[in-house]
């Protein structure tokens, strides 16, 4: 029997790894910040699947709003594109 | 034959996150990219600690009305790992905020975000 929740969990396991590589390969730092937020959503879902829902709530708030927010503030204060 | 479970897969993913984060911190030249790699490394360590306490087919360690006290030690997941990780998430974001502030000070002084140019010490 295929459990839909576990299938989504396996997809999220692959998603955090791919998201981590994709965030570090971007030349545009703003796009890297958004990909970091998306990877954090996948991590929050995985915390929920690993039976720690309190961590899932905390990670969803902190990793999605706060962390990309301060990175975006830093990008607007400095420069957006990576220099050669 | 090792059975492939969610616990094993998330432990492998945690190891990959630690490797990616450490490699990014060492080999990338942009300071903000280094900070993003640091957060990825922190996420990997958190995921490793949480997946160690996972019990296959277990329950969330919260006692509800009507639930049995006898099966609780066998079924509930371990709470020591998540107890540390909850602290680490909050402290990690404040550490990142301090790193971001220091990066903005460095940019104001040197006019660049490249770590190699900052290490040469040429003022703007």
N, CA and C atoms of all chains as a GROMACS GRO file, in nm:
protein
  624
    1UNK      N    1   0.084  -0.119   0.000
    1UNK     CA    2   0.000   0.000   0.000
    1UNK      C    3   0.088   0.125   0.000
    2UNK      N    4   0.054   0.216  -0.085
    2UNK     CA    5   0.133   0.338  -0.096
    2UNK      C    6   0.068   0.447  -0.014
    3UNK      N    7   0.142   0.496   0.082
    3UNK     CA    8   0.092   0.604   0.168
    3UNK      C    9   0.133   0.737   0.105
    4UNK      N   10   0.035   0.823   0.083
    4UNK     CA   11   0.062   0.949   0.013
    4UNK      C   12   0.152   1.040   0.097
    5UNK      N   13   0.132   1.037   0.228
    5UNK     CA   14   0.213   1.123   0.316
    5UNK      C   15   0.361   1.085   0.311
    6UNK      N   16   0.386   0.950   0.310
    6UNK     CA   17   0.526   0.907   0.306
    6UNK      C   18   0.589   0.936   0.170
    7UNK      N   19   0.508   0.927   0.061
    7UNK     CA   20   0.562   0.959  -0.071
    7UNK      C   21   0.604   1.105  -0.078
    8UNK      N   22   0.519   1.195  -0.022
    8UNK     CA   23   0.553   1.337  -0.019
    8UNK      C   24   0.677   1.359   0.067
    9UNK      N   25   0.691   1.281   0.176
    9UNK     CA   26   0.810   1.294   0.261
    9UNK      C   27   0.937   1.257   0.185
   10UNK      N   28   0.929   1.148   0.106
   10UNK     CA   29   1.047   1.110   0.028
   10UNK      C   30   1.081   1.216  -0.075
   11UNK      N   31   0.977   1.277  -0.136
   11UNK     CA   32   1.004   1.385  -0.232
   11UNK      C   33   1.071   1.503  -0.162
   12UNK      N   34   1.028   1.532  -0.039
   12UNK     CA   35   1.087   1.643   0.035
   12UNK      C   36   1.233   1.615   0.072
   13UNK      N   37   1.265   1.486   0.099
   13UNK     CA   38   1.406   1.451   0.129
   13UNK      C   39   1.494   1.483   0.008
   14UNK      N   40   1.444   1.447  -0.112
   14UNK     CA   41   1.521   1.480  -0.232
   14UNK      C   42   1.523   1.632  -0.251
   15UNK      N   43   1.409   1.698  -0.218
   15UNK     CA   44   1.397   1.842  -0.244
   15UNK      C   45   1.493   1.926  -0.162
   16UNK      N   46   1.520   1.887  -0.037
   16UNK     CA   47   1.611   1.971   0.042
   16UNK      C   48   1.753   1.962  -0.013
   17UNK      N   49   1.791   1.842  -0.061
   17UNK     CA   50   1.927   1.828  -0.116
   17UNK      C   51   1.943   1.907  -0.245
   18UNK      N   52   1.844   1.892  -0.336
   18UNK     CA   53   1.850   1.964  -0.462
   18UNK      C   54   1.843   2.115  -0.439
   19UNK      N   55   1.757   2.157  -0.344
   19UNK     CA   56   1.746   2.299  -0.313
   19UNK      C   57   1.874   2.357  -0.257
   20UNK      N   58   1.945   2.279  -0.175
   20UNK     CA   59   2.070   2.328  -0.118
   20UNK      C   60   2.174   2.350  -0.227
   21UNK      N   61   2.182   2.254  -0.322
   21UNK     CA   62   2.280   2.271  -0.430
   21UNK      C   63   2.239   2.388  -0.519
   22UNK      N   64   2.107   2.399  -0.549
   22UNK     CA   65   2.060   2.502  -0.641
   22UNK      C   66   2.078   2.641  -0.581
   23UNK      N   67   2.064   2.654  -0.448
   23UNK     CA   68   2.080   2.785  -0.386
   23UNK      C   69   2.225   2.833  -0.396
   24UNK      N   70   2.320   2.740  -0.388
   24UNK     CA   71   2.460   2.782  -0.391
   24UNK      C   72   2.511   2.803  -0.533
   25UNK      N   73   2.436   2.755  -0.635
   25UNK     CA   74   2.484   2.770  -0.772
   25UNK      C   75   2.435   2.897  -0.839
   26UNK      N   76   2.343   2.972  -0.773
   26UNK     CA   77   2.288   3.090  -0.839
   26UNK      C   78   2.389   3.205  -0.842
   27UNK      N   79   2.385   3.282  -0.954
   27UNK     CA   80   2.465   3.404  -0.958
   27UNK      C   81   2.388   3.522  -0.898
   28UNK      N   82   2.253   3.514  -0.909
   28UNK     CA   83   2.167   3.618  -0.853
   28UNK      C   84   2.142   3.587  -0.706
   29UNK      N   85   2.186   3.676  -0.617
   29UNK     CA   86   2.176   3.647  -0.474
   29UNK      C   87   2.033   3.652  -0.424
   30UNK      N   88   1.947   3.735  -0.488
   30UNK     CA   89   1.807   3.742  -0.447
   30UNK      C   90   1.737   3.610  -0.473
   31UNK      N   91   1.768   3.550  -0.589
   31UNK     CA   92   1.709   3.420  -0.620
   31UNK      C   93   1.761   3.313  -0.523
   32UNK      N   94   1.886   3.323  -0.483
   32UNK     CA   95   1.941   3.228  -0.386
   32UNK      C   96   1.870   3.237  -0.252
   33UNK      N   97   1.833   3.361  -0.212
   33UNK     CA   98   1.761   3.378  -0.086
   33UNK      C   99   1.623   3.314  -0.093
   34UNK      N  100   1.553   3.329  -0.208
   34UNK     CA  101   1.420   3.268  -0.220
   34UNK      C  102   1.429   3.117  -0.222
   35UNK      N  103   1.531   3.061  -0.289
   35UNK     CA  104   1.546   2.916  -0.292
   35UNK      C  105   1.577   2.863  -0.152
   36UNK      N  106   1.652   2.941  -0.072
   36UNK     CA  107   1.675   2.902   0.067
   36UNK      C  108   1.546   2.892   0.145
   37UNK      N  109   1.453   2.987   0.118
   37UNK     CA  110   1.323   2.981   0.186
   37UNK      C  111   1.244   2.859   0.145
   38UNK      N  112   1.247   2.824   0.016
   38UNK     CA  113   1.173   2.706  -0.032
   38UNK      C  114   1.230   2.578   0.026
   39UNK      N  115   1.364   2.570   0.035
   39UNK     CA  116   1.428   2.454   0.096
   39UNK      C  117   1.389   2.442   0.244
   40UNK      N  118   1.369   2.557   0.308
   40UNK     CA  119   1.332   2.556   0.448
   40UNK      C  120   1.188   2.504   0.468
   41UNK      N  121   1.100   2.531   0.371
   41UNK     CA  122   0.964   2.476   0.378
   41UNK      C  123   0.969   2.324   0.371
   42UNK      N  124   1.052   2.270   0.280
   42UNK     CA  125   1.065   2.125   0.268
   42UNK      C  126   1.120   2.066   0.397
   43UNK      N  127   1.214   2.137   0.460
   43UNK     CA  128   1.271   2.088   0.586
   43UNK      C  129   1.167   2.088   0.698
   44UNK      N  130   1.079   2.191   0.697
   44UNK     CA  131   0.973   2.196   0.799
   44UNK      C  132   0.877   2.079   0.781
   45UNK      N  133   0.842   2.048   0.655
   45UNK     CA  134   0.754   1.932   0.630
   45UNK      C  135   0.820   1.803   0.676
   46UNK      N  136   0.950   1.792   0.654
   46UNK     CA  137   1.022   1.670   0.694
   46UNK      C  138   1.029   1.657   0.846
   47UNK      N  139   1.043   1.769   0.917
   47UNK     CA  140   1.038   1.765   1.063
   47UNK      C  141   0.902   1.713   1.110
   48UNK      N  142   0.796   1.758   1.040
   48UNK     CA  143   0.662   1.711   1.076
   48UNK      C  144   0.648   1.561   1.050
   49UNK      N  145   0.708   1.514   0.939
   49UNK     CA  146   0.699   1.372   0.907
   49UNK      C  147   0.782   1.288   1.004
   50UNK      N  148   0.888   1.346   1.062
   50UNK     CA  149   0.971   1.275   1.158
   50UNK      C  150   0.917   1.288   1.301
   51UNK      N  151   0.789   1.321   1.314
   51UNK     CA  152   0.719   1.327   1.443
   51UNK      C  153   0.776   1.430   1.539
   52UNK      N  154   0.815   1.546   1.486
   52UNK     CA  155   0.852   1.658   1.572
   52UNK      C  156   0.779   1.782   1.523
   53UNK      N  157   0.648   1.792   1.543
   53UNK     CA  158   0.572   1.903   1.481
   53UNK      C  159   0.603   2.040   1.540
   54UNK      N  160   0.655   2.046   1.665
   54UNK     CA  161   0.691   2.175   1.721
   54UNK      C  162   0.808   2.236   1.645
   55UNK      N  163   0.905   2.150   1.609
   55UNK     CA  164   1.016   2.198   1.528
   55UNK      C  165   0.970   2.239   1.390
   56UNK      N  166   0.870   2.169   1.336
   56UNK     CA  167   0.818   2.206   1.205
   56UNK      C  168   0.759   2.345   1.205
   57UNK      N  169   0.682   2.377   1.309
   57UNK     CA  170   0.624   2.511   1.318
   57UNK      C  171   0.732   2.618   1.329
   58UNK      N  172   0.831   2.593   1.418
   58UNK     CA  173   0.937   2.692   1.437
   58UNK      C  174   1.018   2.713   1.309
   59UNK      N  175   1.052   2.601   1.244
   59UNK     CA  176   1.134   2.611   1.123
   59UNK      C  177   1.056   2.679   1.011
   60UNK      N  178   0.924   2.655   1.004
   60UNK     CA  179   0.845   2.717   0.899
   60UNK      C  180   0.842   2.869   0.915
   61UNK      N  181   0.832   2.917   1.039
   61UNK     CA  182   0.828   3.062   1.060
   61UNK      C  183   0.966   3.122   1.040
   62UNK      N  184   1.066   3.064   1.109
   62UNK     CA  185   1.199   3.124   1.109
   62UNK      C  186   1.264   3.112   0.972
   63UNK      N  187   1.256   2.993   0.912
   63UNK     CA  188   1.328   2.970   0.788
   63UNK      C  189   1.262   3.031   0.666
   64UNK      N  190   1.131   3.057   0.674
   64UNK     CA  191   1.062   3.109   0.556
   64UNK      C  192   1.054   3.260   0.556
   65UNK      N  193   1.034   3.322   0.672
   65UNK     CA  194   1.015   3.466   0.676
   65UNK      C  195   1.141   3.537   0.723
   66UNK      N  196   1.195   3.494   0.836
   66UNK     CA  197   1.300   3.571   0.902
   66UNK      C  198   1.433   3.561   0.827
   67UNK      N  199   1.470   3.437   0.791
   67UNK     CA  200   1.603   3.417   0.733
   67UNK      C  201   1.617   3.478   0.593
   68UNK      N  202   1.522   3.451   0.497
   68UNK     CA  203   1.532   3.522   0.370
   68UNK      C  204   1.513   3.672   0.384
   69UNK      N  205   1.436   3.714   0.487
   69UNK     CA  206   1.414   3.857   0.507
   69UNK      C  207   1.543   3.932   0.538
   70UNK      N  208   1.622   3.879   0.631
   70UNK     CA  209   1.745   3.952   0.666
   70UNK      C  210   1.847   3.940   0.554
   71UNK      N  211   1.844   3.830   0.478
   71UNK     CA  212   1.936   3.820   0.364
   71UNK      C  213   1.898   3.920   0.256
   72UNK      N  214   1.766   3.940   0.234
   72UNK     CA  215   1.721   4.036   0.133
   72UNK      C  216   1.756   4.178   0.175
   73UNK      N  217   1.745   4.208   0.305
   73UNK     CA  218   1.786   4.341   0.354
   73UNK      C  219   1.933   4.364   0.325
   74UNK      N  220   2.015   4.260   0.351
   74UNK     CA  221   2.159   4.273   0.325
   74UNK      C  222   2.186   4.292   0.176
   75UNK      N  223   2.110   4.222   0.091
   75UNK     CA  224   2.133   4.234  -0.054
   75UNK      C  225   2.098   4.376  -0.100
   76UNK      N  226   1.988   4.433  -0.049
   76UNK     CA  227   1.952   4.567  -0.092
   76UNK      C  228   2.047   4.672  -0.037
   77UNK      N  229   2.113   4.643   0.075
   77UNK     CA  230   2.211   4.739   0.128
   77UNK      C  231   2.345   4.725   0.056
   78UNK      N  232   2.373   4.608  -0.003
   78UNK     CA  233   2.504   4.592  -0.068
   78UNK      C  234   2.486   4.586  -0.220
   79UNK      N  235   2.494   4.469  -0.279
   79UNK     CA  236   2.472   4.456  -0.423
   79UNK      C  237   2.405   4.324  -0.451
   80UNK      N  238   2.330   4.319  -0.565
   80UNK     CA  239   2.244   4.205  -0.589
   80UNK      C  240   2.316   4.094  -0.663
   81UNK      N  241   2.395   4.129  -0.763
   81UNK     CA  242   2.457   4.025  -0.845
   81UNK      C  243   2.599   3.999  -0.798
   82UNK      N  244   2.638   3.874  -0.810
   82UNK     CA  245   2.772   3.834  -0.769
   82UNK      C  246   2.873   3.890  -0.868
   83UNK      N  247   2.979   3.956  -0.816
   83UNK     CA  248   3.076   4.017  -0.906
   83UNK      C  249   3.178   3.914  -0.953
   84UNK      N  250   3.234   3.942  -1.068
   84UNK     CA  251   3.331   3.845  -1.125
   84UNK      C  252   3.469   3.868  -1.066
   85UNK      N  253   2.090  -0.698   0.413
   85UNK     CA  254   2.022  -0.595   0.332
   85UNK      C  255   1.964  -0.490   0.426
   86UNK      N  256   2.003  -0.369   0.401
   86UNK     CA  257   1.953  -0.259   0.484
   86UNK      C  258   1.819  -0.213   0.429
   87UNK      N  259   1.722  -0.205   0.517
   87UNK     CA  260   1.590  -0.160   0.473
   87UNK      C  261   1.589  -0.008   0.459
   88UNK      N  262   1.533   0.039   0.348
   88UNK     CA  263   1.531   0.182   0.323
   88UNK      C  264   1.409   0.242   0.392
   89UNK      N  265   1.434   0.322   0.494
   89UNK     CA  266   1.325   0.386   0.567
   89UNK      C  267   1.341   0.536   0.556
   90UNK      N  268   1.240   0.607   0.608
   90UNK     CA  269   1.247   0.754   0.607
   90UNK      C  270   1.360   0.803   0.696
   91UNK      N  271   1.384   0.727   0.806
   91UNK     CA  272   1.492   0.767   0.897
   91UNK      C  273   1.628   0.761   0.830
   92UNK      N  274   1.653   0.651   0.758
   92UNK     CA  275   1.781   0.635   0.689
   92UNK      C  276   1.799   0.740   0.581
   93UNK      N  277   1.692   0.764   0.503
   93UNK     CA  278   1.701   0.862   0.394
   93UNK      C  279   1.725   1.002   0.448
   94UNK      N  280   1.656   1.038   0.558
   94UNK     CA  281   1.678   1.174   0.609
   94UNK      C  282   1.814   1.186   0.675
   95UNK      N  283   1.868   1.076   0.727
   95UNK     CA  284   2.004   1.083   0.782
   95UNK      C  285   2.107   1.103   0.671
   96UNK      N  286   2.085   1.034   0.556
   96UNK     CA  287   2.174   1.055   0.441
   96UNK      C  288   2.164   1.198   0.389
   97UNK      N  289   2.038   1.249   0.382
   97UNK     CA  290   2.019   1.386   0.336
   97UNK      C  291   2.086   1.486   0.432
   98UNK      N  292   2.083   1.456   0.562
   98UNK     CA  293   2.149   1.544   0.659
   98UNK      C  294   2.300   1.545   0.636
   99UNK      N  295   2.357   1.426   0.609
   99UNK     CA  296   2.501   1.420   0.579
   99UNK      C  297   2.535   1.497   0.454
  100UNK      N  298   2.449   1.486   0.350
  100UNK     CA  299   2.474   1.561   0.227
  100UNK      C  300   2.466   1.711   0.252
  101UNK      N  301   2.369   1.754   0.336
  101UNK     CA  302   2.356   1.897   0.366
  101UNK      C  303   2.481   1.948   0.438
  102UNK      N  304   2.535   1.868   0.530
  102UNK     CA  305   2.655   1.910   0.602
  102UNK      C  306   2.773   1.923   0.505
  103UNK      N  307   2.784   1.824   0.411
  103UNK     CA  308   2.895   1.829   0.315
  103UNK      C  309   2.881   1.950   0.223
  104UNK      N  310   2.756   1.975   0.174
  104UNK     CA  311   2.734   2.088   0.083
  104UNK      C  312   2.762   2.220   0.155
  105UNK      N  313   2.714   2.232   0.279
  105UNK     CA  314   2.736   2.355   0.353
  105UNK      C  315   2.881   2.381   0.384
  106UNK      N  316   2.954   2.275   0.422
  106UNK     CA  317   3.096   2.292   0.454
  106UNK      C  318   3.175   2.327   0.329
  107UNK      N  319   3.143   2.260   0.217
  107UNK     CA  320   3.211   2.292   0.091
  107UNK      C  321   3.182   2.433   0.045
  108UNK      N  322   3.056   2.477   0.062
  108UNK     CA  323   3.023   2.613   0.024
  108UNK      C  324   3.093   2.716   0.109
  109UNK      N  325   3.103   2.690   0.240
  109UNK     CA  326   3.172   2.784   0.327
  109UNK      C  327   3.320   2.792   0.294
  110UNK      N  328   3.379   2.680   0.250
  110UNK     CA  329   3.523   2.681   0.224
  110UNK      C  330   3.555   2.739   0.087
  111UNK      N  331   3.476   2.702  -0.018
  111UNK     CA  332   3.521   2.727  -0.154
  111UNK      C  333   3.450   2.841  -0.225
  112UNK      N  334   3.336   2.891  -0.173
  112UNK     CA  335   3.271   3.002  -0.241
  112UNK      C  336   3.335   3.134  -0.200
  113UNK      N  337   3.332   3.231  -0.291
  113UNK     CA  338   3.405   3.355  -0.266
  113UNK      C  339   3.315   3.467  -0.215
  114UNK      N  340   3.186   3.458  -0.245
  114UNK     CA  341   3.094   3.565  -0.205
  114UNK      C  342   3.059   3.551  -0.056
  115UNK      N  343   3.056   3.663   0.015
  115UNK     CA  344   3.035   3.656   0.160
  115UNK      C  345   2.892   3.615   0.193
  116UNK      N  346   2.792   3.663   0.115
  116UNK     CA  347   2.652   3.626   0.143
  116UNK      C  348   2.629   3.479   0.109
  117UNK      N  349   2.697   3.430   0.003
  117UNK     CA  350   2.689   3.287  -0.028
  117UNK      C  351   2.747   3.203   0.086
  118UNK      N  352   2.852   3.253   0.147
  118UNK     CA  353   2.910   3.182   0.262
  118UNK      C  354   2.810   3.175   0.376
  119UNK      N  355   2.734   3.284   0.397
  119UNK     CA  356   2.636   3.284   0.506
  119UNK      C  357   2.522   3.186   0.476
  120UNK      N  358   2.477   3.182   0.347
  120UNK     CA  359   2.372   3.086   0.310
  120UNK      C  360   2.423   2.943   0.330
  121UNK      N  361   2.548   2.917   0.296
  121UNK     CA  362   2.605   2.784   0.318
  121UNK      C  363   2.611   2.750   0.466
  122UNK      N  364   2.635   2.851   0.549
  122UNK     CA  365   2.637   2.828   0.694
  122UNK      C  366   2.499   2.787   0.746
  123UNK      N  367   2.393   2.851   0.694
  123UNK     CA  368   2.259   2.811   0.736
  123UNK      C  369   2.226   2.670   0.688
  124UNK      N  370   2.274   2.631   0.568
  124UNK     CA  371   2.251   2.495   0.519
  124UNK      C  372   2.320   2.393   0.609
  125UNK      N  373   2.442   2.426   0.653
  125UNK     CA  374   2.515   2.338   0.745
  125UNK      C  375   2.439   2.320   0.876
  126UNK      N  376   2.383   2.432   0.925
  126UNK     CA  377   2.305   2.427   1.049
  126UNK      C  378   2.179   2.341   1.031
  127UNK      N  379   2.114   2.353   0.913
  127UNK     CA  380   1.996   2.271   0.884
  127UNK      C  381   2.031   2.122   0.882
  128UNK      N  382   2.149   2.090   0.827
  128UNK     CA  383   2.191   1.950   0.821
  128UNK      C  384   2.211   1.890   0.959
  129UNK      N  385   2.274   1.966   1.047
  129UNK     CA  386   2.295   1.916   1.184
  129UNK      C  387   2.162   1.899   1.257
  130UNK      N  388   2.068   1.995   1.236
  130UNK     CA  389   1.936   1.983   1.297
  130UNK      C  390   1.865   1.858   1.249
  131UNK      N  391   1.870   1.833   1.118
  131UNK     CA  392   1.799   1.718   1.062
  131UNK      C  393   1.859   1.587   1.111
  132UNK      N  394   1.993   1.582   1.128
  132UNK     CA  395   2.056   1.461   1.180
  132UNK      C  396   2.010   1.432   1.322
  133UNK      N  397   2.003   1.538   1.406
  133UNK     CA  398   1.961   1.517   1.545
  133UNK      C  399   1.816   1.473   1.554
  134UNK      N  400   1.729   1.530   1.468
  134UNK     CA  401   1.587   1.492   1.474
  134UNK      C  402   1.567   1.350   1.424
  135UNK      N  403   1.637   1.313   1.314
  135UNK     CA  404   1.613   1.180   1.257
  135UNK      C  405   1.672   1.070   1.346
  136UNK      N  406   1.767   1.103   1.435
  136UNK     CA  407   1.817   1.001   1.528
  136UNK      C  408   1.710   0.961   1.629
  137UNK      N  409   1.621   1.056   1.665
  137UNK     CA  410   1.523   1.024   1.767
  137UNK      C  411   1.394   0.965   1.713
  138UNK      N  412   1.388   0.945   1.581
  138UNK     CA  413   1.264   0.897   1.520
  138UNK      C  414   1.241   0.751   1.552
  139UNK      N  415   1.116   0.715   1.583
  139UNK     CA  416   1.076   0.576   1.607
  139UNK      C  417   0.977   0.538   1.497
  140UNK      N  418   1.006   0.427   1.428
  140UNK     CA  419   0.921   0.386   1.315
  140UNK      C  420   0.782   0.349   1.366
  141UNK      N  421   0.680   0.413   1.310
  141UNK     CA  422   0.543   0.387   1.353
  141UNK      C  423   0.511   0.441   1.491
  142UNK      N  424   0.586   0.539   1.537
  142UNK     CA  425   0.566   0.591   1.671
  142UNK      C  426   0.463   0.702   1.674
  143UNK      N  427   0.454   0.767   1.789
  143UNK     CA  428   0.360   0.877   1.806
  143UNK      C  429   0.436   1.000   1.851
  144UNK      N  430   0.371   1.115   1.836
  144UNK     CA  431   0.428   1.240   1.886
  144UNK      C  432   0.428   1.236   2.039
  145UNK      N  433   0.539   1.274   2.105
  145UNK     CA  434   0.545   1.261   2.252
  145UNK      C  435   0.458   1.361   2.327
  146UNK      N  436   0.327   1.354   2.306
  146UNK     CA  437   0.231   1.436   2.379
  146UNK      C  438   0.125   1.341   2.433
  147UNK      N  439   0.096   1.352   2.562
  147UNK     CA  440  -0.008   1.267   2.621
  147UNK      C  441  -0.144   1.332   2.600
  148UNK      N  442  -0.233   1.258   2.536
  148UNK     CA  443  -0.369   1.308   2.513
  148UNK      C  444  -0.464   1.239   2.613
  149UNK      N  445  -0.580   1.297   2.636
  149UNK     CA  446  -0.678   1.231   2.722
  149UNK      C  447  -0.721   1.097   2.663
  150UNK      N  448  -0.713   0.993   2.744
  150UNK     CA  449  -0.753   0.861   2.697
  150UNK      C  450  -0.640   0.777   2.643
  151UNK      N  451  -0.520   0.835   2.626
  151UNK     CA  452  -0.410   0.755   2.575
  151UNK      C  453  -0.347   0.674   2.688
  152UNK      N  454  -0.285   0.562   2.650
  152UNK     CA  455  -0.233   0.471   2.750
  152UNK      C  456  -0.094   0.514   2.798
  153UNK      N  457  -0.072   0.505   2.929
  153UNK     CA  458   0.058   0.538   2.984
  153UNK      C  459   0.158   0.425   2.965
  154UNK      N  460   0.109   0.303   2.943
  154UNK     CA  461   0.198   0.187   2.943
  154UNK      C  462   0.282   0.179   2.816
  155UNK      N  463   0.218   0.210   2.701
  155UNK     CA  464   0.291   0.201   2.576
  155UNK      C  465   0.369   0.327   2.542
  156UNK      N  466   0.352   0.431   2.624
  156UNK     CA  467   0.412   0.560   2.589
  156UNK      C  468   0.565   0.557   2.576
  157UNK      N  469   0.641   0.489   2.668
  157UNK     CA  470   0.787   0.488   2.651
  157UNK      C  471   0.833   0.412   2.527
  158UNK      N  472   0.752   0.316   2.480
  158UNK     CA  473   0.796   0.241   2.362
  158UNK      C  474   0.758   0.310   2.233
  159UNK      N  475   0.646   0.382   2.232
  159UNK     CA  476   0.596   0.438   2.107
  159UNK      C  477   0.644   0.579   2.081
  160UNK      N  478   0.662   0.658   2.186
  160UNK     CA  479   0.691   0.800   2.165
  160UNK      C  480   0.833   0.818   2.114
  161UNK      N  481   0.852   0.921   2.027
  161UNK     CA  482   0.986   0.951   1.979
  161UNK      C  483   1.066   1.018   2.091
  162UNK      N  484   1.199   1.011   2.079
  162UNK     CA  485   1.285   1.070   2.180
  162UNK      C  486   1.277   1.222   2.172
  163UNK      N  487   1.274   1.289   2.287
  163UNK     CA  488   1.254   1.434   2.285
  163UNK      C  489   1.384   1.509   2.312
  164UNK      N  490   1.494   1.440   2.338
  164UNK     CA  491   1.617   1.513   2.371
  164UNK      C  492   1.674   1.584   2.249
  165UNK      N  493   1.673   1.514   2.133
  165UNK     CA  494   1.721   1.576   2.011
  165UNK      C  495   1.641   1.699   1.973
  166UNK      N  496   1.507   1.690   1.961
  166UNK     CA  497   1.428   1.808   1.929
  166UNK      C  498   1.440   1.919   2.032
  167UNK      N  499   1.463   1.883   2.161
  167UNK     CA  500   1.482   1.987   2.261
  167UNK      C  501   1.603   2.072   2.235
  168UNK      N  502   1.712   2.007   2.186
  168UNK     CA  503   1.831   2.084   2.152
  168UNK      C  504   1.807   2.162   2.023
  169UNK      N  505   1.740   2.098   1.926
  169UNK     CA  506   1.726   2.158   1.794
  169UNK      C  507   1.639   2.283   1.800
  170UNK      N  508   1.538   2.282   1.888
  170UNK     CA  509   1.452   2.400   1.902
  170UNK      C  510   1.532   2.521   1.946
  171UNK      N  511   1.630   2.498   2.035
  171UNK     CA  512   1.720   2.607   2.073
  171UNK      C  513   1.810   2.647   1.957
  172UNK      N  514   1.857   2.545   1.884
  172UNK     CA  515   1.956   2.571   1.780
  172UNK      C  516   1.898   2.650   1.664
  173UNK      N  517   1.768   2.630   1.634
  173UNK     CA  518   1.705   2.704   1.524
  173UNK      C  519   1.703   2.854   1.557
  174UNK      N  520   1.663   2.884   1.681
  174UNK     CA  521   1.649   3.025   1.720
  174UNK      C  522   1.786   3.091   1.731
  175UNK      N  523   1.883   3.019   1.791
  175UNK     CA  524   2.016   3.077   1.805
  175UNK      C  525   2.082   3.089   1.668
  176UNK      N  526   2.054   2.994   1.578
  176UNK     CA  527   2.112   2.999   1.444
  176UNK      C  528   2.070   3.123   1.368
  177UNK      N  529   1.943   3.162   1.382
  177UNK     CA  530   1.899   3.279   1.306
  177UNK      C  531   1.957   3.408   1.364
  178UNK      N  532   1.979   3.412   1.497
  178UNK     CA  533   2.040   3.534   1.552
  178UNK      C  534   2.187   3.541   1.517
  179UNK      N  535   2.256   3.425   1.508
  179UNK     CA  536   2.394   3.423   1.462
  179UNK      C  537   2.404   3.472   1.319
  180UNK      N  538   2.308   3.429   1.235
  180UNK     CA  539   2.307   3.473   1.097
  180UNK      C  540   2.286   3.623   1.086
  181UNK      N  541   2.201   3.678   1.175
  181UNK     CA  542   2.178   3.823   1.173
  181UNK      C  543   2.305   3.899   1.205
  182UNK      N  544   2.384   3.848   1.301
  182UNK     CA  545   2.510   3.915   1.335
  182UNK      C  546   2.608   3.906   1.218
  183UNK      N  547   2.613   3.789   1.151
  183UNK     CA  548   2.702   3.774   1.035
  183UNK      C  549   2.663   3.869   0.923
  184UNK      N  550   2.530   3.886   0.901
  184UNK     CA  551   2.482   3.977   0.797
  184UNK      C  552   2.524   4.121   0.830
  185UNK      N  553   2.512   4.159   0.958
  185UNK     CA  554   2.550   4.295   0.998
  185UNK      C  555   2.698   4.319   0.976
  186UNK      N  556   2.781   4.220   1.010
  186UNK     CA  557   2.926   4.234   0.989
  186UNK      C  558   2.959   4.242   0.841
  187UNK      N  559   2.882   4.167   0.758
  187UNK     CA  560   2.905   4.173   0.613
  187UNK      C  561   2.873   4.312   0.558
  188UNK      N  562   2.764   4.375   0.610
  188UNK     CA  563   2.731   4.509   0.563
  188UNK      C  564   2.837   4.609   0.604
  189UNK      N  565   2.896   4.592   0.724
  189UNK     CA  566   3.006   4.681   0.765
  189UNK      C  567   3.127   4.662   0.674
  190UNK      N  568   3.157   4.536   0.640
  190UNK     CA  569   3.271   4.510   0.551
  190UNK      C  570   3.248   4.570   0.413
  191UNK      N  571   3.122   4.562   0.364
  191UNK     CA  572   3.093   4.618   0.231
  191UNK      C  573   3.108   4.769   0.233
  192UNK      N  574   3.066   4.832   0.343
  192UNK     CA  575   3.079   4.978   0.350
  192UNK      C  576   3.226   5.020   0.353
  193UNK      N  577   3.311   4.936   0.413
  193UNK     CA  578   3.451   4.975   0.425
  193UNK      C  579   3.532   4.940   0.301
  194UNK      N  580   3.505   4.822   0.239
  194UNK     CA  581   3.589   4.777   0.129
  194UNK      C  582   3.522   4.790  -0.007
  195UNK      N  583   3.389   4.809  -0.012
  195UNK     CA  584   3.321   4.826  -0.139
  195UNK      C  585   3.308   4.700  -0.221
  196UNK      N  586   3.323   4.584  -0.162
  196UNK     CA  587   3.311   4.459  -0.237
  196UNK      C  588   3.257   4.351  -0.144
  197UNK      N  589   3.205   4.244  -0.205
  197UNK     CA  590   3.159   4.130  -0.126
  197UNK      C  591   3.249   4.009  -0.143
  198UNK      N  592   3.358   4.022  -0.222
  198UNK     CA  593   3.445   3.907  -0.243
  198UNK      C  594   3.540   3.891  -0.126
  199UNK      N  595   3.547   3.769  -0.074
  199UNK     CA  596   3.632   3.745   0.044
  199UNK      C  597   3.780   3.762   0.009
  200UNK      N  598   3.817   3.728  -0.115
  200UNK     CA  599   3.959   3.738  -0.151
  200UNK      C  600   4.003   3.884  -0.156
  201UNK      N  601   3.912   3.974  -0.204
  201UNK     CA  602   3.949   4.116  -0.209
  201UNK      C  603   3.951   4.177  -0.069
  202UNK      N  604   3.859   4.130   0.018
  202UNK     CA  605   3.857   4.182   0.154
  202UNK      C  606   3.985   4.141   0.227
  203UNK      N  607   4.030   4.017   0.200
  203UNK     CA  608   4.152   3.970   0.268
  203UNK      C  609   4.276   4.043   0.221
  204UNK      N  610   4.272   4.097   0.096
  204UNK     CA  611   4.388   4.176   0.052
  204UNK      C  612   4.397   4.309   0.126
  205UNK      N  613   4.281   4.358   0.171
  205UNK     CA  614   4.283   4.476   0.256
  205UNK      C  615   4.293   4.607   0.181
  206UNK      N  616   4.239   4.616   0.057
  206UNK     CA  617   4.242   4.743  -0.016
  206UNK      C  618   4.118   4.822   0.019
  207UNK      N  619   4.138   4.936   0.085
  207UNK     CA  620   4.025   5.020   0.121
  207UNK      C  621   3.965   5.082  -0.004
  208UNK      N  622   3.836   5.119   0.009
  208UNK     CA  623   3.768   5.179  -0.106
  208UNK      C  624   3.819   5.321  -0.129
   0.00000   0.00000   0.00000
